[in-house]
């Protein structure tokens, strides 16, 4: 089923207090991340001044995730600067942390990893210590020993992985439909246990295996982009297509970017509503749904 994508320039709406910040992308060609992580005026590294409790970057090489994490402020960390300058990948997931649960340690820094899967979370589970054991019991027994930190985020990741494993081994590629089904189950179960009348869980996620990439908004702002007004590399890029500078007419794109806030530059951004899920599959086809609906829909321009 085809629907039209909603695209617009961001205007600040009412928001909850800032927590962590997320950034991720998938591209048909290896792309550098220096501008997104450091050079833009509101780059992820700059945002770390207000999110000082650690950072992490996952990037994929030959299908395998390479992850660097550190419990320091990203902007003041020479390792973050070095990494931002050299990373070039088709898939990147990055996070700067403002702690709500768990100590300030490398084990609690995002992204979290299991096999090819990496995950980052922006949000909070109210009274997590009270619900910790109940939530941990939702993790498949064979996965529990891989939970190394003490954050709600890592537990959420392994609950999601447990639900994903019901569709088959985590070592194989899963469809977006299977991942969304597992995400819907995870969010519903966690909310039924932990939501409070005046303080619901904040469950904004990003998840990738290096090929499929999915983002979901659950209480914390999230924006996405698939094209630019005009690409500054249009005269040199071998992969330039109509979809790089306009909404896709087919649902297939060359680039897919997700961020906690629109980064300054050429990209045209759209905002997700609460419950919205957007992602790209292995063919770089953009799919969209809401957790209250069952079907995924291909996004294309009108």
C-alpha positions in Angstrom: 0.0 0.0 0.0 1.3 3.5 -0.9 0.9 6.7 1.0 2.3 10.2 0.7 5.1 11.2 3.0 4.6 14.3 5.2 7.5 16.6 4.8 8.1 20.0 6.4 10.7 22.2 8.0 10.8 21.8 11.8 9.2 24.3 14.1 9.8 23.7 17.8 6.7 22.2 19.5 6.1 21.5 23.1 8.7 19.0 24.4 9.5 17.1 27.5 12.9 17.9 29.2 15.9 16.9 27.1 17.4 13.5 27.8 19.7 11.7 25.4 20.3 12.6 21.7 20.2 10.1 18.8 21.6 10.1 15.3 21.6 7.4 12.7 21.8 6.9 9.0 21.7 4.3 6.2 23.1 5.1 2.8 23.7 3.3 -0.5 27.3 4.5 -0.4 29.8 4.9 2.4 29.3 8.4 3.9 31.3 10.5 6.3 29.8 11.6 9.6 32.0 14.5 10.5 29.5 17.2 9.9 26.6 15.4 11.7 28.8 14.6 14.7 30.9 17.7 14.9 30.8 20.3 12.2 27.1 21.4 12.2 26.1 24.1 14.7 23.8 21.6 16.4 25.8 18.5 15.7 25.6 15.6 18.1 29.0 16.5 19.7 27.9 20.0 20.3 24.7 18.7 22.0 26.8 16.7 24.4 27.4 19.9 26.4 23.9 19.3 27.7 24.2 15.5 27.6 27.5 14.9 29.3 27.2 11.4 30.6 28.9 9.5 27.8 28.8 8.8 24.1 28.9 6.0 21.6 29.2 5.4 17.9 28.5 2.2 16.0 29.4 1.9 12.3 29.4 -1.1 10.1 32.3 -2.5 8.0 31.7 -5.5 5.8 28.4 -6.2 7.6 30.0 -6.2 11.1 29.4 -3.5 13.7 32.4 -1.6 15.2 31.5 0.2 18.4 33.3 2.8 20.4 31.9 4.1 23.7 33.2 6.4 26.4 31.6 7.7 29.6 32.8 11.3 29.0 31.5 14.4 27.3 31.8 13.8 23.6 32.8 17.3 22.6 35.8 17.3 25.0 36.9 13.8 24.1 39.8 13.5 21.6 38.7 10.0 20.8 35.3 11.3 19.7 37.0 13.9 17.5 39.3 11.3 15.9 36.5 8.8 15.3 34.2 11.5 13.8 36.9 12.4 11.3 37.7 8.9 10.0 34.4 7.1 10.1 32.9 6.4 6.6 30.2 3.8 6.4 26.9 2.9 4.9 25.4 2.6 8.4 26.0 4.6 11.5 24.2 4.8 14.9 25.4 7.4 17.4 24.2 8.5 20.9 25.1 11.1 23.5 23.9 10.3 27.0 22.2 12.2 29.7 21.8 9.6 32.4 18.4 8.8 33.9 19.1 5.3 35.0 22.4 3.6 35.8 25.8 4.8 36.7 28.1 6.8 34.5 30.2 4.0 33.1 31.2 2.6 29.7 28.9 -0.4 30.2 25.9 2.0 30.4 26.8 4.0 27.3 24.9 3.4 24.1 24.7 2.0 21.5 24.3 -1.5 22.9 25.2 -4.5 20.8 24.3 -8.1 20.3 25.7 -9.9 17.3 25.0 -7.7 14.3 22.3 -5.7 16.1 22.9 -2.3 17.6 20.4 -0.2 19.6 20.1 3.2 21.2 17.4 4.6 23.4 16.2 8.1 24.3 13.8 8.1 27.2 13.2 6.7 30.6 11.3 3.9 32.4 9.7 5.3 35.6 10.7 3.6 38.8 13.0 1.2 36.9 14.6 -0.3 40.0 11.2 -1.3 41.2 10.4 -3.1 37.9 13.9 -4.3 37.1 13.4 -7.9 38.0 10.0 -8.2 36.3 11.4 -6.7 33.1 14.6 -8.8 33.2 12.4 -12.0 33.4 11.0 -11.0 30.0 14.4 -11.6 28.5 15.0 -15.0 26.9 17.1 -17.1 29.3 19.9 -17.5 26.8 20.2 -13.7 26.4 20.2 -12.6 30.0 23.9 -13.1 30.7 24.7 -10.5 28.0 23.1 -7.7 30.0 26.3 -6.1 31.4 25.2 -2.7 32.6 22.4 -1.4 34.9 20.3 0.8 32.6 16.7 0.5 31.6 17.8 1.0 28.0 19.9 -2.2 27.8 17.1 -4.3 29.4 14.7 -2.9 26.8 17.1 -3.9 24.0 17.3 -7.4 25.2 13.5 -7.7 25.7 13.2 -6.5 22.1 15.8 -9.0 20.9 13.9 -11.8 22.8 10.7 -10.9 21.0 12.6 -10.7 17.7 14.0 -14.2 18.2 10.4 -15.6 18.1 10.6 -14.9 14.4 13.8 -16.9 13.9 17.5 -16.8 14.9 18.9 -13.4 15.5 21.9 -14.3 13.3 19.6 -14.1 10.2 18.1 -11.0 8.6 14.7 -10.1 9.8 12.1 -8.3 7.8 10.9 -4.9 8.9 7.5 -6.4 9.4 9.0 -9.0 11.9 11.0 -6.3 13.7 7.9 -4.0 14.0 5.9 -6.9 15.4 8.5 -7.5 18.0 8.7 -3.8 18.8 5.0 -3.5 19.2 5.0 -6.5 21.6 7.9 -5.0 23.6 6.4 -1.5 23.9 2.9 -2.9 24.9 4.4 -5.2 27.5 6.7 -2.6 29.1 4.0 0.0 29.2 1.6 -2.4 30.8 4.1 -3.0 33.6 5.7 0.4 34.1 3.5 3.2 32.8 2.2 5.5 35.6 -0.9 7.8 35.1 1.1 10.9 35.2 4.5 9.5 34.0 4.4 7.1 31.1 7.5 5.4 29.8 9.5 7.3 27.2 10.5 4.8 24.6 12.2 6.4 21.6 14.5 3.9 19.9 16.8 3.2 17.0 17.8 -0.3 15.9 19.9 -1.7 13.0 21.8 -4.7 11.9 23.7 -2.7 9.4 21.2 -3.3 6.6 17.7 -2.8 8.0 17.3 0.4 10.0 14.3 1.2 12.2 13.4 4.2 14.3 10.4 4.6 16.6 9.2 7.7 18.5 7.7 7.0 22.0 7.6 10.3 23.9 10.8 11.9 22.9 11.2 13.9 19.7 12.5 12.3 16.5 13.0 13.5 12.9 13.9 11.9 9.7 15.1 12.8 6.2 15.6 11.1 2.9 16.5 14.0 0.6 18.2 17.5 0.4 17.0 20.7 -1.2 20.2 20.5 -3.3 23.1 18.1 -2.8 26.4 19.9 -2.6 28.1 16.9 -4.2 25.6 16.6 -7.1 28.4 17.1 -9.7 30.7 14.4 -8.2 28.5 11.8 -6.5 28.2 8.6 -8.6 24.9 7.6 -6.9 23.0 10.9 -7.5 19.4 10.3 -8.4 16.1 12.2 -8.3 15.4 10.7 -4.9 18.4 12.6 -3.5 16.8 16.0 -4.1 13.1 15.3 -3.9 10.6 13.0 -2.2 10.9 9.5 -3.6 8.2 8.6 -6.1 8.8 4.9 -5.7 9.5 4.5 -1.9 13.2 3.7 -2.6 15.8 6.1 -1.4 19.6 6.6 -1.4 19.9 8.0 2.1 17.9 7.6 5.3 18.8 9.8 8.3 17.2 10.0 11.7 18.0 12.5 14.5 16.6 13.8 17.7 16.5 17.2 16.1 16.9 18.4 12.6 20.6 19.1 11.9 21.4 22.3 10.1 22.3 21.9 6.5 20.7 20.8 3.2 18.4 18.0 4.4 14.6 18.4 4.5 13.2 17.0 7.7 9.9 15.4 8.8 8.8 14.9 12.4 7.5 11.6 13.7 4.4 11.6 15.9 4.3 9.5 19.1 3.9 5.8 18.1 5.2 6.3 14.6 7.8 3.9 13.3 9.8 4.5 10.1 12.6 2.4 8.6 14.4 1.1 5.5 14.7 -2.5 4.5 17.6 -4.2 2.8 16.6 -2.7 -0.6 16.5 0.9 0.9 12.7 1.0 0.6 11.1 3.3 3.2 8.4 1.8 5.3 6.1 3.5 7.8 3.6 2.5 10.4 2.2 3.4 13.8 2.3 1.0 16.7 -1.5 1.2 16.9 -1.8 -0.1 13.3 -0.9 -3.6 12.0 0.3 -2.9 8.5 3.5 -1.3 7.2 3.1 1.2 4.3 5.6 2.3 1.6 6.2 6.0 1.7 6.3 7.9 -1.5 5.5 11.4 -2.8 2.1 12.4 -4.0 
